[in-house]
Amino acid sequence: MINKIKDFLGFDIKEAKYKLSHDDTFGMISDANKPDKWVFSTCGYCGVGCGLYIGVKDGKAVSYKRKSKTWCKHGNTLSKRSL
C-alpha cells in the first residue's frame, strides 16, 4: 500500500526501472532497452529507404536509432513507426 501512495504522490522515481548505462555505439541508453547488438536496416514505411539501426536483444527488437541525418525528415524518424 505504501508503494502505491509513493507512486501516486510522485516520491517513487523508479530509479531501477529507468537506469541508464553506456552503449558503445550510441552512448547512454536505458538498461531496459539496451540491446545485445545493433542491426542496420531501412525504414519500410514510405519507400524512401531511410536508414535505421535496430537494437536486438534475445531475438526481439527492443529499440531503434536513426542513421545520422538524411535528407528525408531531416534525420528524424517518421511519426508512424512500427517499433
C-alpha positions in Angstrom: 0.0 0.0 0.0 2.8 2.4 0.9 4.4 1.9 -2.6 1.1 2.9 -4.3 0.9 6.0 -2.2 4.6 6.9 -3.0 3.9 6.3 -6.7 0.7 8.4 -6.6 2.5 11.3 -4.9 5.5 11.2 -7.1 8.0 10.1 -4.5 8.9 6.9 -6.2 11.1 7.8 -9.2 11.6 4.1 -10.2 15.3 4.5 -10.4 15.9 0.9 -11.1 13.4 0.8 -14.0 14.9 3.9 -15.7 18.6 3.4 -15.0 20.9 4.4 -17.8 24.1 2.6 -19.0 26.7 3.2 -21.6 26.3 1.7 -25.1 29.4 1.5 -27.3 27.5 2.6 -30.4 25.1 5.3 -29.2 26.2 6.4 -25.7 23.8 6.5 -22.9 20.7 4.3 -23.2 18.2 2.8 -20.7 19.0 -0.6 -19.3 15.6 -1.9 -20.3 16.2 -1.1 -24.0 19.9 -1.8 -24.2 20.4 -4.3 -27.0 22.9 -7.1 -27.4 23.6 -5.9 -30.9 22.6 -3.2 -33.4 21.4 -4.3 -36.9 21.3 -1.8 -39.8 18.1 -1.8 -41.8 16.0 0.6 -43.8 12.6 2.0 -42.8 9.8 0.3 -44.8 7.2 2.9 -44.1 7.2 5.1 -47.2 9.6 3.6 -49.6 12.3 6.3 -49.4 14.6 3.9 -47.5 15.9 6.0 -44.6 18.5 4.1 -42.5 17.7 2.7 -39.1 19.7 0.8 -36.5 17.5 -1.7 -34.8 18.6 -2.9 -31.3 18.1 -6.6 -30.9 18.0 -8.4 -27.5 17.1 -12.1 -27.2 16.0 -12.2 -30.8 13.5 -9.3 -30.4 13.7 -5.6 -31.4 13.9 -3.5 -28.2 14.9 -0.1 -29.6 15.9 1.8 -32.7 18.0 4.7 -33.6 18.0 6.7 -36.8 21.1 6.8 -39.0 22.8 10.2 -39.0 20.9 12.9 -40.7 19.5 12.1 -44.1 17.6 14.4 -46.4 14.3 12.6 -45.6 12.7 14.2 -42.5 16.0 15.9 -41.6 17.3 12.8 -39.9 14.1 12.2 -37.8 12.0 9.1 -37.9 8.5 9.2 -39.3 5.7 9.6 -36.7 4.0 6.3 -37.7 6.9 4.0 -36.9 6.4 0.3 -36.2 8.7 -0.1 -33.2 
